[in-house]
Amino acid sequence: MPSPLLSVAAVVAAAAAFAAVGLLDARRRRLSVEAYISARDSAGTQTAVATIVASAMGAWILYSPAEAGTWGGLPALLGYGLGSAAPMLALIPLGRRMRTLVPHGHSLTEFVWARYGRGMYALALAVMVFYMFVFLTAEITGIALAVNLVSGQPLALTAALVGLATLAYTAYGGLPTTVFTDRLQAAIIVPLLVAAFAGVVGALGGPIAVMAAVRQGAPALLAPGYRPGVEGAVTLVIAILGANLFHQGYWQRVYLARDLGVLRRAMWVSAALVVPIVILPGLLGVVAAATGRAQTPSVAFFSLLLAVAPAWVIIGVLVLAVALAMSSIDTLLNGLAAVFTADLSRLRPAAGPSRLLGWSRLMTVALALAAIALAARGYSVLYLFLVADLVCVAAATPTFLGLYARRLAGWAAATSALAGIAAGALFFPDPGFTRGHLLTAFLLAAAVPSLLATLLQLAGQPADLERLRTLVRPLDEPRGANPRS
């Protein structure tokens, strides 16, 4: 095990290196507010794949998949992998349709406001901001906990270090610099993850010895039909798909792609890459459970790592954790700032582009400081994550059905989403998980609004979907009074 000083030095060096690279890139750019939050049509396939994968894979992959492996085994891990890939595949048709109807869009909430009006817009905005802020706080908390487990450093110190290092280049360079650093982080994440996995397996005697230990210690976790794992897999696919459709970072990357062909190829390749990236650390959770090192399932990956891995592997994992956290934090910060900036441009049409850019940077700083403060307390956000996932799942079909169904009115979409939330809440577990059933809750949250929205749209008046392109315009254009503001 490495010394605490060496561990801290590795984290500081990694965070400083990413921040320095990001700041150097930001300094060479002269950004408009449009480029700061959109960078529209600027990425080819390789860049798009790198930024999608880096943005999607945060420090959570060192915690959640391994925890799922301890109780759900291989079926749960497969569900986690497929669930992580599902939003990317869904965004191929949804992204194509969005770019067709709203070619100058910046955020999902712009579409909801233009398509449905204020009621459904307020609901979608609340869902998106709640989910993304919980995600942001969880990422900073995750890297702080990782460093604390390895070196004993206070959570506040790591939260401030990594959060402020990410903020330094994100607030300055916006989405273009975030994409630039994503390319570097993606190039580091995969090799380090494979090296860490190989190092742990090697320390345990190799693949054959590891498989024998799992078969002896926890054979049920390898069974394809293991019921807790299968139920968990279905729940994970529904929850992750519904939640990530409200991830602004994904929608920024829909518009980032140079054209629809790039969007399609990038999403397919990214989906294929994230499945093994999620499953690989999850397998170590199965090993930890089988070898008696998963007393605390949420840190099963690190429990096994610290027990058997050589010092060089642990240092590599710390660098990996920093890369994962910063690649996700910058996306979330820029995504949240983009949502607020796009809405401010509508609410304050007299504000010029330079003022909007200033507000966007100020919003980025405020969000980062709030998340750092919460992460420093070390609160568990697992239950909030599940609540946010349920709300996202309930709102998904009413929101995206409006891309195709002309007769779905705003009141019908909002009513359907609220009905789904209420139906899911009936079976949603309490914080102690002493009652309720998670799979039933998510199935109802998905099915009820889907059925209700489909029925209610039959009675509505047809909307002019082609008019949406006139309601959402580039932020650099002169702006007058907006008819729906």
C-alpha positions in Angstrom: 0.0 0.0 0.0 1.4 3.4 -0.9 2.2 6.0 1.7 -0.4 8.7 2.4 2.0 11.3 1.1 2.6 9.5 -2.2 -1.2 9.0 -2.6 -2.0 12.7 -2.1 0.9 13.7 -4.4 -0.6 11.5 -7.2 -4.1 13.1 -6.7 -2.7 16.7 -6.7 -0.5 16.0 -9.7 -3.3 14.5 -11.7 -5.8 17.3 -10.9 -3.2 20.0 -11.5 -2.2 18.4 -14.8 -5.8 18.3 -16.1 -6.5 21.8 -14.9 -3.3 23.2 -16.6 -4.1 21.5 -19.9 -7.6 22.8 -19.8 -6.5 26.4 -18.9 -3.9 26.4 -21.7 -6.6 25.3 -24.2 -9.1 27.9 -22.8 -6.6 30.7 -23.2 -6.3 30.3 -26.9 -10.0 30.5 -27.5 -12.1 33.6 -28.1 -15.6 32.4 -27.2 -19.0 33.7 -27.9 -21.8 32.7 -25.5 -23.1 30.4 -28.3 -19.8 28.5 -28.5 -19.4 28.5 -24.7 -22.5 26.4 -24.1 -23.0 24.7 -27.5 -19.9 24.3 -29.8 -22.4 23.3 -32.4 -21.4 21.0 -35.3 -17.8 21.1 -34.3 -16.9 17.4 -33.5 -16.0 14.6 -35.8 -16.6 10.9 -34.9 -13.4 10.4 -32.9 -13.8 13.5 -30.8 -17.5 12.9 -30.3 -16.8 9.3 -29.0 -14.1 10.5 -26.7 -16.2 13.2 -25.1 -19.3 11.0 -24.8 -17.5 8.2 -23.1 -15.5 10.5 -20.8 -18.6 12.4 -19.8 -20.7 9.4 -19.2 -18.1 7.5 -17.1 -17.5 9.2 -13.8 -16.0 8.1 -10.5 -19.2 6.3 -9.9 -17.9 3.3 -12.0 -15.5 2.6 -9.1 -18.4 2.3 -6.6 -21.8 1.4 -8.1 -21.1 -1.5 -10.5 -18.9 -3.2 -7.8 -21.7 -2.7 -5.3 -24.2 -4.2 -7.7 -21.9 -7.1 -8.3 -21.9 -8.0 -4.6 -25.6 -8.5 -4.5 -26.7 -9.1 -8.1 -23.7 -10.9 -9.6 -23.3 -11.2 -13.4 -27.0 -10.4 -14.3 -26.9 -7.1 -12.4 -23.6 -6.2 -14.0 -24.9 -6.9 -17.5 -28.0 -4.8 -16.7 -25.7 -2.0 -15.5 -23.6 -2.1 -18.7 -26.6 -2.3 -21.0 -28.4 0.5 -19.0 -25.4 2.7 -19.4 -25.4 2.1 -23.1 -29.1 2.5 -23.6 -29.3 6.3 -23.4 -26.7 6.5 -26.2 -28.7 4.2 -28.4 -31.9 6.1 -27.6 -30.3 9.4 -28.5 -29.7 8.3 -32.1 -33.4 8.6 -33.2 -34.2 11.2 -30.5 -31.2 13.3 -31.3 -31.9 13.2 -35.0 -35.5 14.3 -34.5 -34.4 17.0 -32.0 -31.8 18.4 -34.4 -34.4 18.4 -37.2 -37.2 20.2 -35.3 -34.9 22.5 -33.2 -31.7 22.9 -35.2 -30.5 25.9 -33.1 -31.3 24.3 -29.7 -29.0 24.3 -26.7 -30.9 22.4 -24.0 -33.8 19.9 -23.6 -35.7 22.5 -21.6 -35.8 24.9 -24.6 -37.6 22.2 -26.6 -40.0 21.5 -23.7 -40.8 25.2 -23.3 -41.4 25.7 -27.0 -43.4 22.5 -27.5 -45.5 22.4 -24.4 -45.4 25.8 -22.6 -44.8 26.8 -19.0 -46.3 24.0 -17.0 -44.5 21.1 -18.5 -41.4 23.3 -18.9 -41.3 24.0 -15.1 -41.6 20.2 -14.4 -38.9 19.3 -16.9 -36.5 22.0 -15.6 -37.0 20.9 -12.0 -36.4 17.2 -13.0 -33.2 18.0 -15.0 -31.7 20.4 -12.4 -32.4 18.1 -9.5 -30.9 15.0 -11.2 -27.8 16.8 -12.5 -27.0 18.5 -9.2 -27.3 15.3 -7.3 -25.1 13.7 -9.9 -22.6 16.5 -9.6 -22.5 16.3 -5.8 -22.1 12.5 -6.0 -19.1 12.8 -8.3 -17.3 15.2 -6.0 -18.2 13.1 -3.0 -17.0 9.9 -4.7 -13.5 11.1 -5.5 -13.3 12.6 -1.9 -14.2 9.2 -0.4 -11.8 7.4 -2.7 -8.8 9.5 -1.5 -10.0 9.3 2.1 -10.1 5.4 1.9 -6.6 5.2 0.5 -4.8 8.0 2.4 -7.1 9.2 5.2 -7.3 12.8 3.8 -10.3 14.9 4.9 -13.2 14.8 2.5 -13.2 18.6 2.3 -9.6 18.8 1.2 -10.1 16.5 -1.8 -13.5 17.9 -2.7 -12.1 21.4 -2.8 -9.0 20.4 -4.7 -10.7 18.4 -7.5 -13.8 20.6 -7.6 -11.8 23.9 -7.9 -9.3 22.4 -10.4 -12.2 21.4 -12.6 -13.9 24.7 -12.2 -10.8 26.6 -13.2 -10.9 25.5 -16.8 -14.6 24.8 -17.1 -15.7 28.3 -16.1 -13.1 29.8 -18.4 -13.3 27.6 -21.5 -16.9 26.3 -21.5 -17.9 23.3 -23.6 -15.1 23.5 -26.1 -12.4 23.2 -23.4 -14.5 20.5 -21.7 -14.5 18.5 -24.9 -10.7 19.1 -25.3 -9.9 17.7 -21.8 -12.4 14.8 -22.4 -10.2 13.6 -25.2 -7.2 13.4 -22.9 -9.1 11.9 -20.0 -10.7 9.2 -22.3 -7.2 8.2 -23.5 -6.2 7.7 -19.9 -9.3 6.1 -18.4 -9.5 2.9 -20.5 -5.8 1.8 -20.1 -5.7 2.6 -16.4 -8.9 0.7 -15.8 -7.6 -2.4 -17.6 -4.3 -2.1 -15.8 -6.0 -1.9 -12.4 -8.2 -4.9 -13.2 -5.2 -6.9 -14.4 -3.2 -5.9 -11.3 -5.9 -7.1 -8.9 -6.5 -10.3 -10.7 -2.8 -11.0 -10.9 -2.4 -10.3 -7.2 -5.1 -12.9 -6.5 -3.3 -15.6 -8.5 -4.6 -15.1 -12.0 -8.0 -15.6 -13.8 -8.2 -19.3 -13.1 -7.6 -18.8 -9.3 -10.1 -15.9 -9.2 -12.8 -17.9 -11.0 -12.3 -20.9 -8.6 -12.6 -18.6 -5.6 -15.8 -17.1 -6.9 -17.3 -20.5 -7.6 -16.4 -21.6 -4.1 -17.4 -18.5 -2.2 -20.4 -17.1 -4.1 -21.5 -19.4 -6.9 -25.0 -17.9 -7.1 -23.5 -14.6 -8.3 -22.3 -16.4 -11.5 -25.8 -17.8 -12.4 -27.4 -16.1 -15.4 -30.9 -16.6 -13.8 -30.0 -15.4 -10.3 -33.3 -13.7 -9.4 -32.0 -10.7 -7.4 -29.6 -10.0 -10.2 -32.2 -10.2 -12.9 -34.6 -7.9 -11.1 -31.8 -5.5 -10.4 -30.7 -5.6 -14.1 -34.2 -4.6 -15.3 -34.4 -1.9 -12.7 -31.0 -0.5 -13.7 -31.8 -0.4 -17.4 -35.1 1.5 -16.8 -33.6 3.9 -14.2 -30.4 4.7 -16.1 -32.1 5.1 -19.4 -34.8 7.4 -18.0 -32.4 9.5 -16.0 -29.8 10.1 -18.6 -32.3 11.3 -21.1 -32.5 14.3 -18.8 -28.7 14.7 -18.7 -27.9 18.0 -20.4 -24.4 16.8 -21.2 -25.8 14.3 -23.6 -28.0 16.9 -25.3 -25.0 19.2 -25.7 -23.2 16.4 -27.5 -26.2 15.7 -29.7 -25.6 19.2 -31.1 -21.9 19.0 -30.9 -21.7 16.3 -33.6 -20.7 17.7 -37.0 -23.7 16.0 -38.7 -26.3 13.3 -38.2 -23.9 10.6 -39.6 -21.3 11.6 -36.9 -24.0 11.5 -34.2 -25.1 8.0 -35.2 -21.6 6.5 -35.4 -20.4 8.2 -32.2 -23.4 7.0 -30.2 -23.0 3.4 -31.5 -19.3 3.3 -30.8 -19.7 4.9 -27.4 -22.4 2.4 -26.4 -20.2 -0.5 -27.3 -17.3 0.9 -25.3 -19.2 1.8 -22.1 -20.6 -1.8 -21.6 -17.2 -3.4 -20.8 -16.0 -0.2 -19.0 -18.8 -0.6 -16.5 -18.7 -4.3 -16.2 -14.9 -4.6 -15.6 -14.8 -2.9 -12.2 -18.1 -4.5 -11.3 -16.5 -7.9 -11.6 -14.2 -7.0 -8.8 -17.3 -6.5 -6.7 -18.2 -10.1 -7.3 -14.7 -11.2 -6.4 -14.8 -9.1 -3.2 -18.1 -10.7 -2.2 -16.7 -14.2 -2.9 -13.5 -13.6 -0.9 -15.2 -12.0 2.1 -14.0 -8.4 1.4 -17.4 -6.8 0.8 -18.6 -6.1 4.3 -19.3 -2.6 3.1 -20.7 -3.2 -0.4 -20.5 0.5 -1.5 -16.7 0.4 -1.3 -16.2 -3.2 -2.3 -13.9 -2.2 -5.2 -11.6 -0.3 -2.8 -11.8 -2.9 -0.1 -10.4 -5.6 -2.4 -8.0 -3.2 -4.0 -6.4 -2.1 -0.6 -6.3 -5.7 0.6 -4.4 -7.3 -2.3 -3.2 -4.8 -4.9 0.4 -3.6 -5.1 1.2 0.1 -4.5 1.6 0.9 -8.2 -2.0 -0.3 -8.9 -3.5 1.8 -6.1 -1.7 4.9 -7.3 -3.0 4.2 -10.8 -6.5 3.8 -9.5 -6.2 7.2 -7.7 -5.2 8.9 -11.0 -8.0 7.0 -12.7 -10.5 8.2 -10.1 -9.4 11.8 -10.7 -9.7 11.5 -14.4 -13.1 9.9 -14.1 -14.4 12.5 -11.7 -13.1 15.6 -13.5 -14.4 14.3 -16.9 -17.9 14.0 -15.4 -17.8 17.1 -13.2 -16.9 19.5 -16.0 -19.7 18.0 -18.2 -22.2 18.5 -15.4 -21.1 22.0 -14.6 -21.2 23.1 -18.2 -24.5 21.4 -18.8 -26.2 23.0 -15.8 -24.8 26.4 -16.8 -26.1 25.9 -20.4 -29.6 25.2 -19.1 -29.7 28.4 -17.1 -28.1 30.5 -19.8 -30.4 29.3 -22.5 -33.4 30.1 -20.2 -32.0 33.5 -19.2 -31.7 34.5 -22.8 -35.4 34.0 -23.2 -36.4 35.6 -19.8 -34.1 38.6 -20.4 -34.2 39.1 -24.2 -32.5 42.6 -23.8 -29.4 41.0 -22.4 -26.5 41.0 -24.8 -24.2 38.1 -25.6 -21.4 39.3 -23.4 -23.7 39.6 -20.4 -25.1 36.1 -21.0 -21.5 34.8 -21.2 -20.8 36.5 -17.9 -23.9 35.0 -16.3 -23.0 31.6 -17.6 -19.5 31.7 -16.0 -20.9 33.0 -12.8 -23.5 30.2 -12.7 -20.8 27.7 -13.3 -18.8 29.0 -10.3 -21.9 29.1 -8.0 -22.9 25.5 -8.8 -19.4 24.2 -8.3 -19.0 25.9 -4.9 -22.4 24.6 -3.7 -21.6 21.0 -4.8 -18.1 21.2 -3.2 -19.7 22.3 0.1 -22.2 19.5 0.1 -19.6 16.9 -0.9 -17.3 17.9 1.9 -19.9 16.7 4.4 -19.8 13.2 2.9 -23.6 12.7 2.7 -24.8 9.6 0.9 -26.8 10.6 -2.1 -27.8 7.1 -3.1 -31.4 7.5 -2.1 -31.7 10.9 -3.7 -30.3 9.4 -6.9 -33.0 6.8 -6.9 -35.7 9.4 -6.3 -34.3 11.5 -9.2 -34.2 8.4 -11.4 -37.8 7.6 -10.7 -38.9 11.2 -11.5 -36.9 11.1 -14.7 -38.4 7.8 -15.8 -41.9 9.1 -15.2 -41.3 12.3 -17.2 -39.4 10.6 -20.1 -42.3 9.4 -22.3 -44.5 12.5 -21.9 -41.4 14.7 -22.7 -40.2 12.9 -25.8 -43.5 11.8 -27.2 -43.9 15.4 -28.1 -41.2 15.1 -30.7 -43.5 12.9 -32.7 -47.1 13.2 -31.4 -48.6 16.5 -32.6 -51.7 16.2 -30.5 -50.0 15.8 -27.1 -50.8 19.1 -25.3 -48.7 20.5 -22.4 -51.3 19.8 -19.8 -51.6 16.2 -21.0 -47.8 15.7 -20.8 -47.5 17.2 -17.3 -50.5 15.2 -16.1 -49.1 12.0 -17.4 -45.7 12.6 -15.8 -47.2 13.5 -12.5 -49.4 10.4 -12.6 -46.3 8.3 -13.3 -44.5 9.9 -10.3 -47.5 9.2 -8.1 -47.8 5.6 -9.2 -44.1 4.9 -8.7 -44.1 6.5 -5.3 -46.7 4.0 -4.1 -44.2 1.2 -4.2 -41.0 3.2 -3.8 -38.9 2.0 -0.9 -38.4 4.1 2.2 -34.8 5.4 3.0 -34.1 2.3 5.1 -35.5 0.0 2.4 -37.7 -1.8 4.9 -40.7 -1.7 2.6 -41.6 -1.1 -1.0 -40.3 -2.8 -4.2 -37.9 -0.9 -6.4 -38.6 -2.8 -9.7 -42.4 -2.4 -9.3 -42.0 1.3 -8.6 -39.9 1.8 -11.8 -42.1 -0.3 -13.9 -45.2 1.7 -12.9 -43.3 5.0 -13.3 -42.5 4.0 -16.9 -45.8 2.3 -17.8 -48.4 4.7 -16.4 -47.3 7.9 -18.1 -46.6 6.1 -21.3 -50.2 4.7 -21.4 -51.8 7.9 -20.2 -49.9 10.2 -22.6 -50.7 7.9 -25.5 -54.4 8.1 -24.7 -54.6 11.8 -23.9 -52.9 12.8 -27.1 -55.8 11.3 -29.1 -58.0 14.1 -27.8 -55.7 17.1 -28.4 -55.4 19.6 -31.1 -52.5 19.2 -33.6 -49.4 21.4 -32.9 -47.3 22.9 -35.5 -44.0 21.2 -34.9 -42.2 22.9 -37.7 -42.7 26.2 -35.9 -40.4 25.1 -33.1 -37.3 26.1 -35.2 -38.5 29.7 -35.1 -38.9 29.8 -31.3 -35.4 28.6 -30.5 -32.6 30.7 -32.0 -28.9 31.1 -31.6 -28.0 33.1 -28.5 -25.8 35.5 -30.5 -28.7 36.7 -32.7 -30.4 40.0 -31.8 -33.3 39.1 -29.6 -36.6 40.8 -29.2 -39.7 40.0 -27.2 -40.6 36.3 -27.4 -44.2 35.3 -27.9 -44.1 32.5 -25.3 -41.9 34.2 -22.6 
